[in-house]
Each structure stands twice: as structure tokens, then as C-alpha cells.
Amino acid sequence: SQSHYNVYMAGSQDNGTSVLNEDGWIEWNGGDGMEAIVQTLNPNWMIGSWQYGTRQITKDGGQTRQGASNPDGGSGNADWQAPLLYSPNHQMRVYHFSDRVYQSDEFGANWLEIGNPGIGIIKVAAIAENNDNIMVVIRGSTIVLTEDHWATKRSISSGLPGYSITDVAFDPNRDSTLIVTYNKYQSDSKKVYISHNLGLSWTNISYNLVDMPIRTVVIDHSNESYIYLGAEIGVYVMAMNGTQWDLYNKNLPNVTVKDLEIQYGSNTLKAATWGRGLWEYSLKGRADYPSILETKLSNTPSETRPRAGYDENVTAVISYDQNLTSVFVKWANDTINLYKTITMSNIIDSTWVTDEPFTNYGKGTDIYFKVYAVGQNNDTTETYRFQYEVRNGLNVTSVMENSFDYDVTLFPNPSSGQFNVDLGAAYDVVSLRVFDVSGKEVYSNVTSGSTLSVEMEAPKGSYFLSVVAGSKKAKIKFIIE
């Protein structure tokens, strides 16, 4: 999770998919665990995978799950570990890769085919951090790039070795720069290649790497722009313009590193290993920087939130051994160019809140923002660039009573008797009861979670839903038609 330092989802072969949060591990899904993602601003929303691209969704941090199925209809045209990515710029949007590219704008619901790269089953994929019209897909030694969301495409394999590519990564600061890695054991010094012009030309930057496969690559978002490699044994690092790779392995067992991610706010490098679990270490030169451990909005993004007409404040939890000189949010609406600034104030302990909110933006507005924490040595930390879309609540619900911490939304309304109830946060035990206008109970259920589904049969007309979770209560009027 880019917004919560202690939240992870991880897949492991034969041992399912697991969720880790502040309270410990949850064994969420069985079978073979594959690709996983966490929604950037909602740490309870995650997508995990089985083999061949079958997706499963949780919206309550792993307490329950629901199927997203194979977006391509379960045709079997996806890789054993089919790539799954979220859009950096529309963060409810996710992409599924099989022999084609599919997009869901609703975090795993209502998939739409958007492109056919024409290379067969896709094994590796990446999206440019600042423009998700730019995307690359890979099968074997073939690498294809689009700059217009698959309206057109071109091969960028020329100048690369004829080996199978293991990973690809865009520089988060420069969309024109990307790196590919190879898994050859042989001593031919062809392990890592870089392009600064979207694949028009490539440069071999293998330098002093020994004769072992390179499994994965990630590029730091900070101004230093370090490159990190996950290798057959350990992690290696080099500055973007460097000429020598250094082992970056403190306390790590001699183990294959299969995947790397950077958690921006905490300045940490996360590693998934072959058989030795998950590891983390500070980014090079940033161990003493401020650590932004948590970033959240007043209303966590969901199908119905944040809603038009409501103020949204940003809260951040920051750990730092010295004195922070300033904490602020840089933001903008409908552009990733963050040209506006809101200062933040320390309200208690390590918690900071914006001094003014993002105010009353209308439905469909995209809000982009980062939190910055500046230490006394001008050691500056920045979070991931978060994005959310202002919603209209999907409809207007008549909430007659509410003591929950967030707005309670029922959607769609009117409905056929199948609808959802969004509580804004997960609860272990939730009682749902529906009454007709005469006061007769026509439906009841006890469940758990954050977004709850109701399926009931009843005549057309007006009804009242009672929602109770401990001391929290809400009453909502809705219509069946």
C-alpha cells in the first residue's frame, strides 16, 4: 500500500495469497498466489490472483473476498502469473493482461478490452507513471510499446539481446526512460539495458554484474534516481548515471529476489523472495529521512466516495527522530502538475492534518496530491502521487439517521432489490434489517465488511433499511421499482 506503510498483499505458489496489516497476517485465499495490488488510498481494497489471471477482490482488508473472474472470460489465454497493474493516474482503474489488454475503471468490475498487442500471451507489462497512455508489454524477447492507449503500437526490440525479458520498469520521473532485465546465467554481460527515448535505442548497463539471472527492476522516485535490481542472489543498486553495481544486501539471506517495490512515503524498498518471504530496507541514503507512514482522506475512496459537495482533508502520520521544519500538501485538480500548496499542522503526537480542505469539487473532478515532510537537514520525503475522483454517490439516498463515522450510502437507488450499502469503514458484525412502510420486517441479515451487498425480493415501493454495528446505527429510506 502506498498510503499505509504496514499493509501488504502477497501471493506465494501453493500457499495462497496473504494479507499483512498492523494486526498481523490474514490467510486470505488458497491455491497458487499470484499478482496482487492494493488500492492507493484505500488499504482495505485489494485484488489478488490465482493462476492464469483469475482475480479475486477484497474490500475489507481480507476478511471476505469476491470474484472478478477472468476478464477475458476464462479462455485460458493468460500467463500462469498474468500481469495485473493499476493506473498511476486513475487509481480505481486496473489493467489485466492476457493475450490482450483489459481495463476496469471500477477496481475489477466491468472489464473492457482496450488492445491487442499481437504478441500472444503477455508475460510482463508496465505503465508509465505520468501518462498511462504509454504502456509496454513483453513476451519472451519481444517488447511492444504504445503511446496512445493501444490505438497504435510499435516493436522496440531492436538493439536488445534475443533472450527472454524478466522485467521492465519506467523511471517515475521521466516517462521516456525504461529498463529491461534478463535471466541468463552465461557470462555474456547482457543482463540490464536502458533506453532514454522510449525504446528507439538501448544501452547495455550490465557493467560488473556477475554471471547470474536478474529477476526484477525498480527505479527510485527521488531526485537521486537509483536503480535497484532483484537478482538470483540478492539486491544490487546503482545511480542512474553510474557505471558500477553495488550489492545492497544488509541482513538479507542469500536468496532469489523475484519482485521489488518502493513504498514512497516511508523511503523503503520492499522485496519478495523465492521461499524466504518478504523483506524491506531503507532506500539508499534515506534511512534517516522523515517517514510518512500513513496518508488518508476524510472519506476513503470507494464506489461512492469522496462525494461532490464535501470537504476533504488529508491526514498524515509521520515518524522522524529530529524536528520537522515543514509539512505540506502539493495538489491540483484535473492535472498531475501539482501547482497548489496547503500547509499541514501537527495536531497530536505524529499526526498532521491539512490547514484547509480540498473544497466542494463537482462530480468527475480528479484530485491529485502528495504529502511532503521536510526535516531539519532539508531531508525531504514525498509520498506517492495520489489520485481520487469526486463521486456523486451514484445516486441520492435519504439517510434519516446516522451515527457511523462516515456518510452511509445505499446504491443504486431506486433498485430492483439488489443494492449495496457503503459504510466507509469495515465492521466485524453488521446487522441489516429492511422494513416496509407499515413497519413489517421483510429482510434481515448479519454480515461484516465495509461495502455490503443486499439481494431481496419485495413488491415495488418505499422501504427503510436499518444498519447496526455495535453502537453505530443508520436508517435509510430507499425505493424498489
Residue pairs with C-beta under 8 A, 6 or more apart in sequence:
1 7
1 8
1 38
1 40
1 43
1 263
2 38
2 40
2 263
2 264
2 265
2 295
2 383
2 384
2 386
3 40
3 41
3 42
3 43
3 265
3 294
3 295
3 296
3 383
3 384
3 386
4 21
4 43
4 293
4 294
4 295
4 296
5 263
5 265
5 266
5 268
5 291
5 293
5 294
6 20
6 21
6 22
6 293
7 19
7 20
7 21
7 22
7 38
7 43
7 61
8 19
8 20
8 21
8 38
8 270
8 278
9 17
9 18
9 19
9 20
9 28
9 36
9 37
9 38
9 46
9 48
9 62
10 17
10 18
10 20
10 33
10 36
10 272
10 278
11 17
11 18
11 32
11 33
11 34
11 35
11 36
11 48
11 49
12 18
12 33
13 32
13 33
14 31
14 32
15 33
16 27
16 28
16 29
16 30
16 31
16 32
16 33
17 28
17 29
17 33
17 34
17 36
17 48
17 49
17 56
18 25
18 26
18 27
18 28
18 33
19 25
19 26
19 28
19 46
19 58
19 61
19 62
20 26
20 278
21 43
21 61
21 62
26 61
26 62
26 63
28 48
28 58
28 62
28 65
29 48
29 50
29 56
29 65
31 50
31 51
32 50
32 51
33 48
33 49
33 50
34 48
34 49
34 50
34 51
34 53
34 80
34 81
34 82
34 84
35 48
35 49
35 81
35 82
35 83
35 84
36 46
36 47
36 48
36 49
36 84
37 46
37 47
37 84
37 85
37 86
37 94
38 45
38 46
39 45
39 46
39 86
39 91
39 92
39 107
39 301
40 86
40 91
40 384
40 386
40 387
41 91
41 295
41 296
41 297
41 300
41 301
41 386
41 388
42 300
42 301
42 302
43 61
44 58
44 59
44 60
44 61
44 300
44 425
44 426
44 450
45 57
45 58
45 59
45 107
45 302
46 57
46 58
46 61
46 62
47 55
47 56
47 57
47 68
47 84
47 94
47 107
47 108
48 55
48 56
48 58
48 65
49 55
49 56
49 81
49 82
49 84
50 56
51 80
51 81
52 70
52 76
52 78
52 79
52 80
52 82
53 70
53 71
53 72
53 78
53 79
53 82
53 84
53 96
53 97
53 98
54 67
54 69
54 70
54 74
55 67
55 68
55 69
55 70
55 71
55 84
55 96
55 108
56 65
56 66
56 67
56 68
57 65
57 66
57 67
57 68
57 107
57 108
58 64
58 65
58 66
59 66
59 302
59 449
59 450
59 451
60 426
60 448
60 449
60 450
60 451
61 426
63 426
63 428
63 448
63 449
64 448
64 449
68 104
68 108
68 109
68 111
70 78
70 98
71 96
71 98
71 102
71 104
71 111
72 78
72 96
72 98
72 99
72 100
72 102
72 111
72 113
75 98
77 98
77 99
77 100
77 121
78 96
78 97
78 98
78 99
78 121
78 122
79 97
79 98
79 121
79 122
79 123
81 123
82 96
82 97
82 98
82 122
83 95
83 96
83 97
83 122
83 123
83 124
83 125
83 137
84 94
84 95
84 96
84 97
85 94
85 95
85 97
85 125
85 126
85 127
86 93
86 94
86 95
87 93
87 94
87 95
87 127
87 132
88 127
88 128
88 129
88 130
88 132
88 385
88 387
89 130
89 131
89 132
89 336
89 368
89 387
90 105
90 132
90 366
90 387
90 389
91 301
91 386
91 387
91 388
92 105
92 106
92 107
92 301
92 389
93 103
93 104
93 105
93 107
93 132
94 103
94 104
94 107
94 108
95 101
95 102
95 103
95 104
95 125
95 127
95 135
96 102
96 103
96 104
96 111
97 122
97 125
97 137
98 121
98 122
99 116
99 120
99 121
99 122
100 113
100 115
100 116
100 117
101 113
101 114
101 115
101 116
101 117
101 122
101 125
101 135
101 137
101 150
102 111
102 112
102 113
102 114
103 111
103 112
103 114
104 110
104 111
104 112
106 303
114 149
114 150
115 146
115 149
115 150
115 153
116 150
117 137
117 144
117 146
117 150
117 153
118 144
118 153
119 137
119 138
119 139
119 142
119 144
120 139
121 139
122 137
122 138
122 139
123 138
123 139
123 140
124 137
124 138
124 139
124 165
124 166
124 167
124 168
125 135
125 136
125 137
125 138
125 168
126 135
126 136
126 168
126 169
126 170
126 178
127 134
127 135
127 170
128 134
128 135
128 170
128 175
129 170
129 171
129 172
129 173
129 175
130 172
130 175
130 336
131 175
132 149
133 146
133 147
133 148
133 149
134 145
134 146
134 147
134 170
134 175
134 198
135 145
135 146
135 149
135 150
136 143
136 144
136 145
136 146
136 156
136 168
136 178
136 199
137 143
137 144
138 144
138 165
138 168
138 180
140 164
140 165
141 157
141 160
141 161
141 162
141 163
141 164
141 165
142 155
142 157
143 155
143 156
143 157
143 160
143 165
143 168
143 180
143 199
144 153
144 154
144 155
144 156
145 153
145 154
145 155
145 156
145 198
145 199
146 152
146 153
146 154
147 198
156 195
156 198
156 199
156 200
159 193
159 201
159 202
160 180
160 193
160 202
161 182
161 184
161 188
161 190
161 193
163 182
163 183
163 184
163 190
164 182
164 183
165 180
165 181
165 182
166 181
166 182
166 183
166 213
166 214
166 215
166 216
167 180
167 181
167 214
167 215
167 216
167 217
168 178
168 179
168 180
168 181
168 217
169 178
169 179
169 217
169 218
169 219
170 177
170 178
170 219
171 177
171 178
171 179
171 219
171 225
171 240
172 219
172 220
172 221
173 221
173 223
173 225
174 196
175 198
176 195
176 196
176 197
176 198
177 194
177 195
177 196
177 219
178 194
178 195
178 198
178 199
179 192
179 193
179 194
179 195
179 205
179 217
179 219
179 227
180 192
180 193
180 217
181 191
181 192
181 214
181 215
181 216
181 217
181 229
182 190
182 191
182 192
182 213
182 214
183 213
183 214
183 215
184 190
184 191
184 213
185 211
185 212
185 213
185 232
186 211
187 211
189 204
189 206
189 209
190 204
190 206
191 206
191 209
191 213
191 214
192 204
192 205
192 206
192 209
192 214
192 217
192 229
193 202
193 203
193 204
193 205
193 206
194 202
194 203
194 205
195 201
195 202
195 203
205 238
207 238
207 243
207 244
207 245
208 244
208 245
209 229
209 231
209 236
209 245
212 231
212 232
212 233
213 231
213 232
214 229
214 230
214 231
214 232
215 230
215 231
215 232
215 256
215 257
215 258
215 259
216 229
216 230
216 257
216 258
216 259
216 260
217 227
217 228
217 229
217 230
217 260
218 227
218 228
218 260
218 261
218 262
218 269
219 225
219 226
219 227
219 228
219 240
220 226
220 227
220 228
220 262
220 283
220 284
221 262
221 264
221 382
221 384
222 267
222 283
222 286
222 382
224 239
224 240
224 284
224 285
225 239
225 240
226 237
226 238
226 239
226 240
226 283
226 284
227 237
227 238
227 239
227 240
228 235
228 236
228 237
228 248
228 260
228 262
228 269
229 235
229 236
229 237
229 245
229 260
230 256
230 257
230 258
230 259
230 260
230 271
231 256
231 257
232 256
233 254
233 255
233 256
234 247
234 248
234 249
234 252
234 254
234 255
234 257
235 247
235 248
235 249
235 252
235 257
235 260
235 269
235 271
235 281
236 245
236 246
236 247
236 248
237 245
237 246
237 248
237 284
238 244
238 245
238 246
248 281
248 284
250 281
251 281
252 271
252 279
252 281
253 273
253 276
255 273
255 274
255 275
255 276
256 273
256 274
256 275
257 271
257 272
257 273
257 274
258 272
258 273
258 274
259 271
259 272
260 269
260 270
260 271
260 272
261 269
261 270
262 268
262 269
262 270
262 283
263 270
263 280
264 382
264 383
264 384
265 291
265 292
265 293
265 295
265 371
265 381
265 382
265 383
265 384
266 291
266 292
266 293
267 282
267 283
267 286
267 287
267 289
267 291
267 381
268 280
268 281
268 282
268 283
269 280
269 281
269 282
269 283
270 278
270 279
270 280
271 278
271 279
271 280
271 281
272 278
273 279
286 379
286 381
288 321
288 379
289 320
289 375
289 379
289 380
289 381
290 318
290 319
290 320
290 324
290 373
290 374
290 375
290 379
290 380
290 381
291 318
291 319
291 320
291 381
292 316
292 317
292 318
292 371
292 373
292 381
292 383
293 317
293 318
293 319
293 350
294 315
294 316
294 317
295 314
295 315
295 316
295 371
295 383
295 386
296 314
296 315
297 306
297 312
297 313
297 314
297 315
297 388
298 306
298 310
298 311
298 312
298 313
298 315
298 357
299 305
299 306
299 307
299 310
299 312
299 406
299 407
299 424
300 406
300 424
300 425
301 388
301 389
302 422
302 424
302 450
302 451
303 391
303 394
303 411
303 420
303 422
303 451
304 391
304 393
304 394
304 409
304 411
304 422
305 391
305 393
305 406
305 407
305 409
305 422
305 424
306 312
306 388
306 390
306 391
307 390
307 391
307 392
307 393
307 407
307 409
308 360
308 361
308 362
308 363
308 390
308 391
308 392
308 393
309 360
309 362
310 360
310 407
311 357
311 358
311 359
311 360
312 357
312 358
312 367
313 353
313 354
313 357
313 358
314 329
314 342
314 344
314 353
314 354
314 358
314 369
314 371
315 351
315 352
315 353
315 354
316 327
316 344
316 351
316 352
316 353
316 371
316 373
316 383
317 350
317 351
317 352
318 324
318 327
318 350
318 352
318 373
319 350
320 373
320 375
322 375
322 376
322 377
323 375
323 376
324 346
324 373
324 374
324 375
324 376
325 374
325 375
325 376
325 378
326 343
326 372
326 373
326 374
327 343
327 344
327 346
327 352
327 371
327 372
327 373
327 374
328 341
328 342
328 343
328 344
328 371
328 372
329 341
329 342
329 344
329 354
329 369
329 370
329 371
329 372
330 338
330 339
330 340
330 341
330 369
330 370
330 372
331 338
331 340
331 341
331 342
331 358
331 367
331 368
331 369
331 370
332 338
332 339
332 340
332 367
332 368
332 369
333 358
333 361
333 365
333 366
333 367
333 368
334 365
334 366
335 368
336 368
336 385
338 368
338 369
338 370
338 385
342 354
342 355
342 356
343 354
343 355
344 352
344 353
344 354
344 355
344 371
345 352
345 353
345 355
346 352
347 353
358 367
358 369
361 367
361 390
362 390
363 390
363 391
363 392
364 389
364 390
365 389
365 390
366 387
366 388
366 389
366 390
367 387
367 388
367 389
367 390
368 385
368 386
368 387
369 385
369 386
370 382
370 383
370 384
370 385
370 386
371 382
371 383
372 380
372 381
372 382
372 383
373 380
373 381
374 380
375 381
393 409
393 411
394 409
394 411
394 412
395 411
395 412
395 413
396 413
397 408
397 409
397 410
397 411
397 413
397 476
397 477
397 478
398 476
398 477
398 478
399 407
399 408
399 474
399 475
399 476
400 464
400 475
400 476
400 477
401 473
401 474
401 475
402 408
402 473
402 474
402 475
403 471
403 472
403 473
403 474
404 423
404 424
404 425
404 467
404 469
404 472
404 473
404 474
405 424
405 425
405 472
406 423
406 424
406 425
407 424
408 421
408 422
408 423
408 424
408 467
408 474
408 476
409 421
409 422
410 419
410 420
410 421
410 422
410 465
410 476
410 478
411 419
411 420
411 422
412 419
413 419
413 478
413 479
414 478
414 479
414 480
414 481
415 478
415 479
415 480
415 481
416 480
416 481
417 454
417 455
417 456
417 457
417 458
417 480
418 453
418 454
418 455
418 456
419 453
419 454
419 478
420 451
420 452
420 453
420 454
421 432
421 451
421 452
421 454
421 465
421 467
421 476
422 450
422 451
423 430
423 450
423 451
423 452
423 467
423 469
423 474
424 450
425 450
426 448
426 449
426 450
427 448
427 449
427 450
427 469
427 470
427 472
428 448
429 446
429 448
429 469
429 470
430 446
430 447
430 448
430 449
430 452
430 467
430 468
430 469
431 444
431 445
431 446
431 466
431 467
431 468
431 469
432 443
432 444
432 445
432 446
432 447
432 452
432 454
432 465
432 466
432 467
433 441
433 443
433 444
433 465
433 466
433 468
434 441
434 442
434 443
434 444
434 454
434 456
434 458
434 463
434 464
434 465
434 466
435 441
435 442
435 463
435 464
435 466
436 442
436 458
436 461
436 462
436 463
436 464
437 461
437 462
437 463
437 464
442 456
442 458
442 463
443 454
443 456
443 458
445 454
454 465
458 480
459 480
460 480
460 481
461 479
461 480
462 477
462 478
462 479
463 477
463 478
463 479
463 480
464 475
464 476
464 477
464 478
465 474
465 475
465 476
465 477
465 478
466 473
466 474
466 475
467 473
467 474
467 475
467 476
